[in-house]
Amino acid sequence: MPVGRAGSGLAGAIQKRTHKRSGMPVGRAGSGLPGAVRKQARTAHERSGMPVGRAGSGLAGAGRRPPRDARPTGIPRSGRSAGIPRSGRSVRDPTGIPRSGPRTSVPRSGPAPRNRRSPRMTRFEVAVIGAGFAGLAAAMALRDAGIDDVVVLERAASVGGTWRDNTYPGVACDVPSHLYGFAKHPHAGWSGVYARGEEIRDYLEHVAEIERVDPWLSTPMLGAEWDAAAGVWRIRTGGAHPGEIEASALVLACGRLTEPQIPEIPGLESFPGPLFHSARWDHDVDLVGARVALVGTGASAVQLAPELARIADVTLFQRSPAWIVPRDARDYTPAERDRFAADPALMQALRDELYAEGEARFASRSGDPDAAAAARAVALAHLETQVDDPALRAALTPDYAFGCKRVLLSDAFYPAIASGGVRLEASALVAVEGSMLTAASGRRYEVDALVLATGFHSTRQPYAELVRGEETTLAEHWSRGMTSFGSTVVSGFPNLFVLDGPNASLGHNSSVLMLEEQAAYVARTLAARDGVLRVDPAAEAAYTAEIDRAAASTPWIAGGCRNWYVDERSGRLTLLWPGTVGAFRERLAAADGSEFLAAGALTTDSPSAHAEIPTSKRGMS
C-alpha cells in the first residue's frame, strides 16, 4: 500500500482519512496533512464496519453488507454453535452454517492462554503485534510450545488482517481455499475452490474464538524499544488500552500489505468526487450509474473491475498489463462439503494435492525456461480465447517475462474489457484537474468517482519506524532494504521476531504455509532459549547474500518489469522467498541456534545457520 509517511501530502491525507473510517491509526501519530484531510472530508464517513457480500452484491449503496449473522459464510459467529472443531472433525452441520441457539463450548487441551488476563497486567513473556493470519499462527504455536504468557495487540476493532481491511466488491483469495487455512484447522464448509474475502475473515475470527486467542482490540502499538538493562521490550500502546507494557520477546505479525500506496499524481487533491483506495472501500458511496475511474491492473483491480462494470461506466487506467491465467473457479456442491465434513482424510488429501501443485508452479514463476514458456503459452491462449480484437489483445499483452510481476487468476477480467463493460485506457493516469482525468496517452476522461487499486507499501514496512533495537530503528537497519536471518530474526534487535517480513512472501503457493513455518521457528526458539537472543550479524549477512545469489537470475530481478517484490533503493529482492516452501521448511529446521551470538543463547558448533537453500529448490534457471 501507500505513501503514508508523515508529511506525504495527499497520500498521507488519504491514508489518515481511510484509517479513520476503518478505526485504525496511521503509523505515526499526527501523520498526514490536516488541511488536505479537511479538503477530502466529503468521503470521510466514521464507521467501523466492513465487508461486502457475495461477488456482485453490495455495489448499490456502497455495498452495505447484511447483518453479520445473516451472511452465508459458513463460519459460526459469536452466539452460534462451533462448526470447525480442533480435531478437524465437523459437528453435525457439515457445511458449517451456524444454527440458532446458544453457543457450543469447544473443548481444547491444556490451559487457556494467559492473554485473556486483565489489561491492567503489563508484564508478559511475549507480545504479538497483529491478529491476522500471522498473529494467530504465532499465538497458537507459542501456546502449543507451552508459552502461555502471551498478549496479542491488534490496532483494529476485530481480528482478520488484510481480510478485515479489504472489502471491495469481488474480493476473494487466489489461493485454493483448502490450502489457504491453518493445517490444524481444516474447514469443510468453504463455499468453493476459492474463498471470498468475508469467508476468510469469518474463518479467522472463528479460529481465534475456539483457540481462545483473545487480543487486546483497538490497541495499536505506538512504539517499541529494547531496554538492555532490563532485558525487555517496552511497548507503548494507545487506543482502548493506552499505556506501556513489557515483554521479554516481541513478535511483529503486522502483515506486509497493510498501508495503501497512493500514487503521486499532480492535481489528485483537486478531485471533487468520491476518492478512495480499494483497500479502504467506501461503502457509503453509491456507484450505480456513475462514471468510475479505476487506477491499476493488479490483483485487486482484476477482481474489482468486472464487479464495477455490472452497475457503473468504468474506465480502467493500465500502466502495464499483467500475465493472467484461467482461474477455473467454481462453488462446491452441498454433497462435496458433506463428504469433506464426513472424511477429514479427504480434506487432507486435497490439501496435499494443492500443495504439490503449488510447489510445481515455482519453476514457471522463478524462470525455468521450459516451465515459464509453457505457462506463458497458457496465459496467451487464455487472452486469445477471451479477447477477439487484435489491437485490444496487444494492449493487454505484457512485454516482460512471465513471473516478473505477480501472476493473476481471472476468468472475468478479459470478458469485461472485451465486451466494452470496462473501457481500457492502456496508459497511466498522469494528471487530475477537478473531475477531468488525463492519461499518459493524452486522452482525457471526465468521471464521477475515482478508485485507486494501486497496491501497498511493501518494501518499507510502516511498523519499522516504530521499533528501536539496541542502536537503531528497524527502518534505519532496513534503509537499503529488509534483511534478516531465516526471514524472521534481525541483528541488533534482541528477542525480536518478524513474521511475513523479509523474503517470506511467495508467488507460487500459499503464504499461510510460510507463516506456519515461521511461527513454529519462533515457538521452538523461545521455548529453548536461556537468556537474550542476539542475532549474529554475520549470519544475517550470509543469509542475505544467499538470497541475493538465488534471486539474481530470476524474473523478479532480471525480468524487465517493476514489481513490489524488489526494493527500489537497493534493487534487491526483499519480499519474496526465492525457493519452494519445502526449501524454506528445511532452512528453518536447520537453524539450531548458531544464528545467535552470545551467552544465554542457543549455541552449537554446527555451521548449519550458514547453510544455503538447496540448489534444486532455488529460483535459479
C-alpha positions as CSV (number, residue, x, y, z in Angstrom):
1,M,0.0,0.0,0.0
2,P,0.7,3.7,0.1
3,V,3.0,6.5,0.7
4,G,1.9,7.0,4.3
5,R,4.9,8.7,5.7
6,A,4.5,11.8,7.8
7,G,4.1,14.8,5.5
8,S,3.5,12.8,2.4
9,G,0.9,15.2,1.1
10,L,-2.3,13.8,-0.3
11,A,-1.0,10.3,0.2
12,G,-0.8,10.9,4.0
13,A,-4.2,12.7,3.9
14,I,-6.0,9.9,2.1
15,Q,-4.3,7.3,4.4
16,K,-5.3,9.2,7.5
17,R,-8.8,9.6,6.2
18,T,-9.2,5.9,5.3
19,H,-7.7,4.7,8.6
20,K,-10.1,6.9,10.4
21,R,-13.0,5.2,8.7
22,S,-11.7,1.7,9.5
23,G,-10.8,2.5,13.1
24,M,-7.1,2.0,12.6
25,P,-4.4,4.6,13.4
26,V,-1.8,5.8,10.9
27,G,1.8,4.8,11.5
28,R,3.0,7.8,13.4
29,A,0.6,9.9,15.5
30,G,-0.2,13.1,13.6
31,S,1.0,12.0,10.1
32,G,-0.8,13.3,7.1
33,L,-1.8,16.9,6.3
34,P,-4.8,18.2,8.2
35,G,-5.7,20.7,5.5
36,A,-5.8,18.0,2.9
37,V,-7.8,15.8,5.1
38,R,-10.4,18.6,5.5
39,K,-10.4,19.1,1.8
40,Q,-11.2,15.4,1.3
41,A,-13.6,15.1,4.2
42,R,-16.6,14.8,1.8
43,T,-15.9,11.0,1.7
44,A,-14.8,10.5,5.3
45,H,-17.5,8.5,7.0
46,E,-17.0,7.5,10.6
47,R,-17.7,3.8,10.9
48,S,-16.1,0.5,12.0
49,G,-18.0,-1.9,9.7
50,M,-16.6,-3.7,6.7
51,P,-17.1,-6.4,4.0
52,V,-19.3,-6.9,1.0
53,G,-21.4,-9.9,0.5
54,R,-21.1,-12.2,-2.5
55,A,-19.3,-11.2,-5.6
56,G,-21.5,-8.8,-7.4
57,S,-23.6,-7.8,-4.4
58,G,-23.4,-4.7,-2.5
59,L,-22.4,-2.3,-5.2
60,A,-25.5,-0.2,-5.0
61,G,-25.5,1.9,-1.9
62,A,-21.8,1.3,-1.4
63,G,-22.1,-2.4,-0.8
64,R,-23.7,-2.0,2.6
65,R,-23.3,-5.5,3.9
66,P,-26.1,-7.5,5.5
67,P,-26.1,-8.2,9.3
68,R,-23.1,-10.5,10.1
69,D,-25.3,-13.4,11.3
70,A,-27.2,-13.2,8.0
71,R,-24.2,-13.7,5.8
72,P,-23.8,-17.2,4.3
73,T,-20.2,-17.6,5.0
74,G,-20.3,-20.9,6.8
75,I,-18.4,-19.9,9.8
76,P,-20.2,-19.6,13.2
77,R,-20.4,-16.2,14.8
78,S,-20.5,-15.4,18.5
79,G,-23.7,-16.8,20.0
80,R,-23.7,-19.6,17.4
81,S,-22.6,-23.2,17.5
82,A,-19.0,-24.0,16.6
83,G,-18.5,-25.5,13.2
84,I,-14.8,-26.3,13.0
85,P,-13.6,-28.3,16.0
86,R,-9.9,-28.5,16.7
87,S,-9.8,-32.2,15.9
88,G,-10.7,-31.4,12.3
89,R,-14.0,-33.4,12.5
90,S,-17.1,-31.4,11.9
91,V,-20.1,-31.2,14.2
92,R,-23.4,-32.3,12.8
93,D,-23.9,-29.5,10.3
94,P,-21.3,-30.5,7.7
95,T,-21.5,-27.2,5.8
96,G,-20.5,-25.2,8.9
97,I,-23.6,-23.0,8.5
98,P,-24.4,-21.8,12.0
99,R,-27.6,-23.0,13.7
100,S,-29.7,-20.9,16.1
101,G,-29.4,-21.4,19.8
102,P,-26.7,-21.0,22.5
103,R,-23.0,-21.1,21.8
104,T,-21.5,-24.6,21.9
105,S,-18.4,-24.8,24.1
106,V,-15.5,-26.2,22.2
107,P,-13.1,-28.1,24.3
108,R,-9.4,-27.7,24.0
109,S,-6.4,-29.4,25.6
110,G,-4.2,-27.5,28.0
111,P,-4.8,-24.3,30.0
112,A,-6.2,-21.2,28.3
113,P,-3.5,-18.8,27.1
114,R,-3.0,-16.0,29.7
115,N,-3.5,-13.3,27.1
116,R,-7.1,-13.2,28.4
117,R,-6.0,-11.6,31.6
118,S,-6.9,-8.0,32.6
119,P,-5.3,-5.2,30.5
120,R,-4.1,-3.8,33.9
121,M,-1.4,-6.5,33.7
122,T,1.6,-5.0,32.0
123,R,4.4,-7.7,32.0
124,F,4.3,-10.6,29.5
125,E,6.7,-13.2,28.3
126,V,5.7,-12.5,24.6
127,A,3.9,-9.6,22.9
128,V,2.5,-10.4,19.4
129,I,1.6,-7.4,17.3
130,G,-1.3,-8.1,14.9
131,A,-4.2,-10.5,14.8
132,G,-4.4,-11.7,11.2
133,F,-3.1,-15.0,9.9
134,A,0.4,-14.3,11.2
135,G,-0.6,-13.2,14.7
136,L,-2.9,-16.1,15.2
137,A,-0.3,-18.5,13.9
138,A,2.2,-17.1,16.4
139,A,-0.2,-17.3,19.3
140,M,-1.2,-20.8,18.6
141,A,2.4,-22.0,18.1
142,L,3.6,-20.4,21.3
143,R,0.7,-21.9,23.3
144,D,1.5,-25.3,21.8
145,A,5.1,-24.9,22.9
146,G,4.0,-24.3,26.5
147,I,4.4,-20.5,26.3
148,D,1.1,-19.2,27.7
149,D,2.1,-15.7,28.9
150,V,1.3,-14.0,25.7
151,V,-0.6,-10.8,24.8
152,V,-1.8,-10.1,21.3
153,L,-2.2,-6.4,20.3
154,E,-4.5,-5.5,17.4
155,R,-4.9,-1.9,16.2
156,A,-8.3,-2.6,14.6
157,A,-11.6,-3.5,16.3
158,S,-11.5,-7.2,15.2
159,V,-9.2,-9.9,14.0
160,G,-8.7,-10.6,10.3
161,G,-5.8,-8.6,9.0
162,T,-6.0,-8.0,5.3
163,W,-9.3,-9.8,5.0
164,R,-10.8,-7.4,7.5
165,D,-9.4,-4.4,5.7
166,N,-10.1,-5.3,2.1
167,T,-13.9,-5.4,1.5
168,Y,-14.2,-4.2,-2.1
169,P,-16.8,-5.9,-4.3
170,G,-15.5,-9.2,-5.6
171,V,-12.6,-9.6,-3.1
172,A,-11.5,-13.2,-2.9
173,C,-8.4,-15.2,-2.5
174,D,-6.4,-16.5,-5.4
175,V,-5.0,-19.5,-3.5
176,P,-7.4,-22.5,-3.3
177,S,-9.5,-22.4,-0.1
178,H,-8.4,-25.8,1.2
179,L,-4.8,-24.7,1.2
180,Y,-5.4,-21.2,2.5
181,G,-6.0,-22.0,6.1
182,F,-4.2,-23.4,9.1
183,A,-3.1,-27.0,8.9
184,K,-4.6,-27.7,12.3
185,H,-7.9,-26.1,11.4
186,P,-9.3,-27.5,8.2
187,H,-12.7,-26.2,7.2
188,A,-15.2,-28.4,5.4
189,G,-17.6,-25.5,4.7
190,W,-15.6,-23.4,2.2
191,S,-18.1,-22.3,-0.4
192,G,-15.9,-23.0,-3.4
193,V,-12.5,-23.7,-4.8
194,Y,-11.5,-20.1,-3.9
195,A,-12.9,-18.4,-0.8
196,R,-14.5,-15.0,-0.7
197,G,-12.8,-12.4,1.5
198,E,-15.5,-12.3,4.1
199,E,-15.4,-16.1,4.4
200,I,-11.7,-15.9,5.3
201,R,-12.3,-13.2,7.8
202,D,-15.0,-15.2,9.4
203,Y,-12.7,-18.3,9.4
204,L,-10.0,-16.3,11.3
205,E,-12.5,-14.9,13.8
206,H,-13.7,-18.5,14.4
207,V,-10.2,-19.9,14.8
208,A,-9.4,-17.1,17.3
209,E,-12.5,-18.0,19.3
210,I,-12.0,-21.7,19.5
211,E,-8.3,-21.3,20.2
212,R,-9.1,-18.8,22.9
213,V,-6.8,-16.2,21.4
214,D,-8.3,-13.0,22.9
215,P,-6.4,-10.0,21.6
216,W,-6.5,-6.5,23.0
217,L,-8.5,-5.0,20.2
218,S,-8.4,-1.3,19.1
219,T,-4.9,-1.2,20.7
220,P,-2.2,0.0,18.4
221,M,1.5,-0.3,19.1
222,L,2.7,3.3,19.2
223,G,6.3,2.4,19.7
224,A,8.6,-0.4,21.0
225,E,12.1,0.0,22.4
226,W,14.6,-2.6,23.7
227,D,15.6,-2.0,27.3
228,A,19.0,-3.6,27.5
229,A,19.4,-3.1,31.3
230,A,16.1,-4.9,32.0
231,G,16.3,-7.3,29.0
232,V,12.8,-6.5,27.9
233,W,10.9,-4.7,25.1
234,R,9.0,-1.6,26.3
235,I,5.9,-1.2,24.2
236,R,3.8,1.9,24.1
237,T,0.1,1.3,23.4
238,G,-2.8,3.5,22.5
239,G,-6.5,3.2,21.7
240,A,-8.5,1.1,24.1
241,H,-5.5,0.2,26.3
242,P,-3.2,3.2,26.4
243,G,0.0,2.9,28.4
244,E,3.1,0.8,28.4
245,I,3.7,-3.0,28.6
246,E,6.9,-5.0,28.9
247,A,7.6,-8.2,27.1
248,S,10.7,-10.4,27.1
249,A,10.1,-11.1,23.4
250,L,8.4,-9.2,20.6
251,V,6.7,-10.8,17.6
252,L,5.8,-8.4,14.8
253,A,3.0,-10.1,12.9
254,C,1.8,-6.9,11.2
255,G,1.4,-8.1,7.7
256,R,3.2,-6.9,4.6
257,L,0.3,-5.3,2.7
258,T,-1.3,-3.0,5.2
259,E,-0.8,0.6,4.2
260,P,-2.3,1.7,0.8
261,Q,0.0,3.1,-1.8
262,I,-1.3,6.4,-3.0
263,P,0.4,7.5,-6.3
264,E,1.8,11.0,-6.6
265,I,-0.4,12.3,-9.4
266,P,-0.5,16.1,-9.9
267,G,-3.9,17.5,-9.0
268,L,-5.2,14.4,-7.3
269,E,-6.2,16.5,-4.3
270,S,-8.5,18.6,-6.6
271,F,-10.8,15.7,-7.5
272,P,-14.3,16.7,-6.2
273,G,-16.0,13.4,-6.1
274,P,-15.6,10.2,-4.0
275,L,-11.9,9.2,-3.9
276,F,-10.6,6.1,-2.1
277,H,-8.2,3.2,-2.2
278,S,-9.6,-0.2,-2.9
279,A,-8.3,-1.4,0.5
280,R,-10.4,1.3,2.2
281,W,-13.6,0.8,0.3
282,D,-16.2,3.4,1.0
283,H,-19.4,1.5,1.4
284,D,-21.4,4.7,1.8
285,V,-20.9,5.7,-1.8
286,D,-23.5,4.7,-4.3
287,L,-21.8,4.0,-7.6
288,V,-24.8,2.8,-9.6
289,G,-24.8,4.6,-12.9
290,A,-21.7,6.6,-12.0
291,R,-18.7,7.2,-14.3
292,V,-15.9,5.4,-12.3
293,A,-12.2,5.6,-13.0
294,L,-10.2,2.6,-11.7
295,V,-6.5,3.0,-11.5
296,G,-4.3,-0.1,-11.5
297,T,-4.3,-3.6,-13.0
298,G,-3.0,-5.7,-10.1
299,A,-4.8,-8.4,-8.2
300,S,-7.4,-6.2,-6.6
301,A,-8.2,-4.3,-9.8
302,V,-8.7,-7.5,-11.8
303,Q,-11.2,-8.7,-9.3
304,L,-12.9,-5.3,-8.9
305,A,-13.3,-4.2,-12.5
306,P,-15.8,-6.9,-13.6
307,E,-17.9,-6.2,-10.5
308,L,-18.0,-2.4,-11.0
309,A,-18.9,-3.0,-14.7
310,R,-22.2,-4.5,-13.5
311,I,-23.5,-1.2,-12.4
312,A,-21.2,1.6,-13.5
313,D,-19.4,3.1,-16.5
314,V,-15.8,2.1,-15.8
315,T,-12.6,3.4,-17.3
316,L,-9.5,1.4,-16.3
317,F,-6.1,3.1,-16.3
318,Q,-3.5,0.5,-17.1
319,R,0.2,1.4,-16.6
320,S,1.3,-2.1,-17.6
321,P,-0.7,-5.3,-18.3
322,A,-0.5,-8.4,-16.1
323,W,0.0,-12.0,-17.1
324,I,-3.4,-13.6,-16.4
325,V,-4.1,-17.4,-16.4
326,P,-7.5,-19.1,-16.0
327,R,-9.0,-19.2,-12.5
328,D,-11.4,-22.1,-13.1
329,A,-13.4,-21.1,-10.0
330,R,-16.5,-23.0,-9.0
331,D,-18.7,-23.5,-6.0
332,Y,-18.5,-26.7,-4.1
333,T,-21.8,-28.7,-4.1
334,P,-23.5,-29.5,-0.8
335,A,-22.6,-33.1,-1.4
336,E,-18.9,-32.2,-1.7
337,R,-19.0,-30.3,1.5
338,D,-20.8,-33.2,3.2
339,R,-18.0,-35.5,2.1
340,F,-15.3,-33.1,3.4
341,A,-17.1,-32.9,6.7
342,A,-17.5,-36.7,7.0
343,D,-14.0,-37.6,6.0
344,P,-11.2,-35.3,7.2
345,A,-8.7,-37.5,5.4
346,L,-10.3,-36.4,2.1
347,M,-9.7,-32.8,3.0
348,Q,-6.1,-33.6,3.9
349,A,-5.6,-35.4,0.6
350,L,-6.9,-32.4,-1.3
351,R,-4.7,-30.1,0.7
352,D,-1.7,-32.3,-0.1
353,E,-2.6,-32.3,-3.8
354,L,-3.0,-28.5,-3.8
355,Y,0.3,-28.1,-2.0
356,A,2.2,-30.2,-4.6
357,E,0.6,-28.3,-7.4
358,G,1.7,-25.0,-5.9
359,E,5.3,-26.3,-5.4
360,A,5.3,-27.3,-9.1
361,R,4.4,-23.8,-10.1
362,F,7.6,-22.4,-8.6
363,A,9.6,-23.4,-11.7
364,S,7.4,-21.2,-14.0
365,R,7.4,-18.3,-11.7
366,S,11.2,-18.4,-11.0
367,G,12.4,-18.5,-14.5
368,D,12.8,-22.2,-15.5
369,P,12.8,-21.7,-19.3
370,D,10.6,-24.7,-20.2
371,A,8.1,-24.2,-17.4
372,A,7.9,-20.4,-18.0
373,A,7.4,-20.9,-21.7
374,A,4.6,-23.4,-21.0
375,A,2.9,-21.1,-18.5
376,R,3.3,-18.1,-20.9
377,A,1.6,-20.1,-23.6
378,V,-1.3,-20.9,-21.3
379,A,-1.7,-17.2,-20.5
380,L,-1.6,-16.1,-24.1
381,A,-4.1,-18.7,-25.1
382,H,-6.4,-17.5,-22.3
383,L,-6.1,-14.0,-23.7
384,E,-6.8,-15.0,-27.3
385,T,-9.8,-17.1,-26.3
386,Q,-11.4,-14.3,-24.4
387,V,-10.4,-11.2,-26.4
388,D,-11.1,-11.2,-30.2
389,D,-9.9,-7.7,-31.0
390,P,-6.2,-8.0,-32.1
391,A,-5.5,-4.4,-31.0
392,L,-7.1,-4.9,-27.6
393,R,-5.1,-8.2,-27.2
394,A,-1.9,-6.4,-28.0
395,A,-2.7,-3.7,-25.3
396,L,-3.3,-6.5,-22.8
397,T,-0.1,-8.5,-23.6
398,P,2.8,-7.9,-21.2
399,D,6.2,-7.0,-22.6
400,Y,8.1,-8.5,-19.6
401,A,9.0,-12.1,-18.5
402,F,6.3,-14.4,-17.1
403,G,6.6,-14.3,-13.3
404,C,8.3,-10.9,-13.1
405,K,5.1,-9.5,-11.6
406,R,2.5,-11.4,-9.6
407,V,0.7,-13.7,-12.0
408,L,-3.1,-13.1,-11.7
409,L,-6.0,-15.5,-12.0
410,S,-9.3,-14.4,-13.6
411,D,-12.0,-15.7,-15.9
412,A,-13.9,-12.4,-15.7
413,F,-11.4,-9.6,-16.3
414,Y,-10.8,-10.1,-20.1
415,P,-14.5,-10.6,-20.9
416,A,-15.4,-7.4,-19.0
417,I,-12.9,-5.5,-21.3
418,A,-13.8,-7.3,-24.5
419,S,-17.5,-6.6,-24.0
420,G,-17.0,-2.9,-23.5
421,G,-18.2,-3.1,-20.0
422,V,-14.8,-1.8,-18.9
423,R,-13.1,0.9,-21.1
424,L,-9.4,0.2,-21.2
425,E,-7.0,3.2,-21.1
426,A,-3.7,1.5,-21.9
427,S,-1.6,4.1,-20.2
428,A,-1.1,5.6,-16.7
429,L,-3.1,8.4,-15.1
430,V,-0.8,11.4,-15.1
431,A,-2.9,14.4,-14.1
432,V,-6.2,15.3,-12.4
433,E,-7.9,18.6,-12.9
434,G,-11.1,18.6,-10.9
435,S,-13.2,15.8,-12.4
436,M,-11.1,15.6,-15.6
437,L,-8.5,12.9,-15.7
438,T,-5.6,12.9,-18.2
439,A,-3.8,9.7,-19.3
440,A,-0.2,9.5,-20.5
441,S,-1.7,8.9,-23.9
442,G,-3.2,12.4,-23.8
443,R,-6.7,11.1,-23.7
444,R,-9.0,12.8,-21.1
445,Y,-11.9,11.4,-19.2
446,E,-14.5,13.1,-17.0
447,V,-15.5,10.9,-14.1
448,D,-17.7,11.0,-11.0
449,A,-15.6,8.7,-8.7
450,L,-12.0,7.7,-8.5
451,V,-10.9,4.3,-7.1
452,L,-7.2,3.7,-6.6
453,A,-6.2,0.0,-6.8
454,T,-2.6,0.9,-6.6
455,G,-1.2,-1.6,-4.2
456,F,0.6,-1.2,-0.9
457,H,3.8,0.0,0.8
458,S,5.5,-3.4,0.7
459,T,9.3,-2.8,0.8
460,R,9.1,-0.1,3.5
461,Q,7.0,-1.6,6.3
462,P,5.3,1.1,8.4
463,Y,5.9,-0.6,11.7
464,A,9.7,-0.4,11.1
465,E,9.8,3.2,12.2
466,L,8.2,2.4,15.5
467,V,10.7,-0.3,16.6
468,R,14.0,0.7,18.1
469,G,16.6,-2.0,18.9
470,E,20.0,-1.7,20.6
471,E,21.2,1.2,18.5
472,T,18.8,2.0,15.6
473,T,15.2,1.7,14.5
474,L,14.2,-1.2,12.3
475,A,13.6,1.3,9.5
476,E,17.2,2.6,9.8
477,H,18.5,-1.0,9.8
478,W,16.5,-1.7,6.7
479,S,17.4,1.6,4.9
480,R,18.8,-0.3,2.0
481,G,16.1,-3.0,2.0
482,M,14.8,-5.5,4.5
483,T,17.3,-8.1,5.8
484,S,17.2,-10.9,8.3
485,F,18.3,-14.4,9.2
486,G,15.7,-17.0,8.3
487,S,13.4,-14.3,7.1
488,T,12.4,-14.0,10.8
489,V,15.1,-12.6,13.1
490,V,17.2,-9.4,12.8
491,S,20.6,-8.4,14.1
492,G,20.6,-5.5,16.6
493,F,17.1,-6.4,17.7
494,P,17.3,-8.9,20.6
495,N,14.4,-11.3,21.2
496,L,12.6,-9.8,18.1
497,F,10.8,-11.9,15.5
498,V,9.2,-10.7,12.3
499,L,6.6,-12.8,10.6
500,D,5.7,-12.2,6.9
501,G,8.6,-9.8,6.6
502,P,11.9,-10.0,4.7
503,N,11.8,-12.7,2.0
504,A,8.9,-14.5,3.5
505,S,6.3,-14.0,0.7
506,L,5.5,-16.4,-2.1
507,G,4.5,-16.1,-5.7
508,H,3.6,-19.7,-6.3
509,N,2.0,-21.2,-3.2
510,S,0.0,-20.4,0.0
511,S,1.6,-17.7,2.2
512,V,-0.1,-19.4,5.2
513,L,2.4,-22.3,4.8
514,M,5.3,-19.9,5.3
515,L,3.7,-18.2,8.3
516,E,3.2,-21.6,10.0
517,E,6.9,-22.5,9.5
518,Q,8.0,-19.1,10.9
519,A,5.6,-19.4,13.9
520,A,7.0,-22.9,14.6
521,Y,10.5,-21.5,14.5
522,V,9.6,-18.6,16.9
523,A,8.0,-21.0,19.3
524,R,10.8,-23.6,19.5
525,T,13.4,-20.9,19.7
526,L,11.8,-19.1,22.6
527,A,10.9,-22.4,24.3
528,A,14.6,-23.4,24.3
529,R,16.2,-20.0,25.0
530,D,18.3,-19.3,28.0
531,G,18.7,-15.6,28.1
532,V,18.7,-12.9,25.5
533,L,18.8,-13.9,21.8
534,R,21.0,-11.7,19.7
535,V,21.4,-12.5,16.0
536,D,24.9,-12.8,14.8
537,P,25.4,-10.0,12.1
538,A,27.5,-12.5,10.1
539,A,24.6,-15.0,10.0
540,E,22.3,-12.2,8.7
541,A,24.8,-11.1,6.1
542,A,25.3,-14.7,5.0
543,Y,21.6,-15.3,4.7
544,T,21.1,-12.0,2.8
545,A,23.9,-13.0,0.3
546,E,22.3,-16.4,-0.1
547,I,19.0,-14.7,-1.0
548,D,20.7,-12.4,-3.5
549,R,22.5,-15.2,-5.2
550,A,19.3,-17.3,-5.5
551,A,17.4,-14.3,-6.9
552,A,19.9,-12.9,-9.3
553,S,18.8,-14.7,-12.5
554,T,15.1,-14.9,-11.7
555,P,12.4,-12.9,-13.5
556,W,11.8,-10.9,-10.3
557,I,15.2,-9.3,-10.7
558,A,16.0,-9.8,-14.4
559,G,12.5,-10.0,-16.0
560,G,12.2,-6.4,-17.3
561,C,9.5,-5.1,-15.1
562,R,9.0,-3.1,-11.9
563,N,7.4,-5.1,-9.2
564,W,6.6,-4.8,-5.5
565,Y,9.0,-7.6,-4.6
566,V,12.1,-5.6,-5.2
567,D,13.3,-2.7,-3.0
568,E,13.8,0.4,-5.2
569,R,16.6,1.7,-3.0
570,S,18.9,-1.3,-3.5
571,G,17.5,-3.3,-6.3
572,R,17.4,-6.3,-4.0
573,L,14.7,-8.9,-3.8
574,T,13.3,-8.2,-0.3
575,L,9.8,-9.6,-0.3
576,L,9.8,-13.0,-2.0
577,W,11.4,-16.1,-0.8
578,P,13.4,-17.3,-3.8
579,G,12.7,-21.0,-3.3
580,T,10.0,-23.5,-2.6
581,V,8.0,-23.9,0.7
582,G,9.8,-27.2,1.2
583,A,13.2,-25.4,0.9
584,F,12.1,-22.8,3.5
585,R,10.9,-25.5,5.9
586,E,14.3,-27.2,5.6
587,R,16.1,-23.9,6.0
588,L,14.4,-23.1,9.3
589,A,14.7,-26.7,10.5
590,A,18.4,-26.5,10.0
591,A,18.6,-23.4,12.3
592,D,19.9,-24.7,15.6
593,G,20.8,-21.6,17.4
594,S,24.2,-20.9,15.8
595,E,22.5,-17.9,14.2
596,F,22.6,-16.2,17.6
597,L,25.5,-14.7,19.4
598,A,26.2,-14.8,23.0
599,A,25.8,-16.0,26.4
600,G,22.4,-17.5,27.2
601,A,21.5,-18.0,23.6
602,L,21.3,-21.4,21.9
603,T,24.8,-22.3,20.9
604,T,26.4,-25.0,18.8
605,D,29.4,-25.7,16.8
606,S,27.3,-26.6,13.8
607,P,27.7,-24.5,10.7
608,S,24.0,-25.0,9.8
609,A,23.0,-21.4,10.4
610,H,25.0,-20.6,7.3
611,A,23.7,-23.4,5.2
612,E,22.2,-22.4,1.8
613,I,18.9,-23.0,0.0
614,P,19.2,-26.5,-1.6
615,T,20.2,-25.9,-5.2
616,S,17.3,-27.9,-6.6
617,K,14.9,-25.7,-4.8
618,R,16.3,-22.2,-5.6
619,G,14.9,-19.8,-8.0
620,M,17.8,-20.4,-10.4
621,S,17.4,-21.1,-14.1
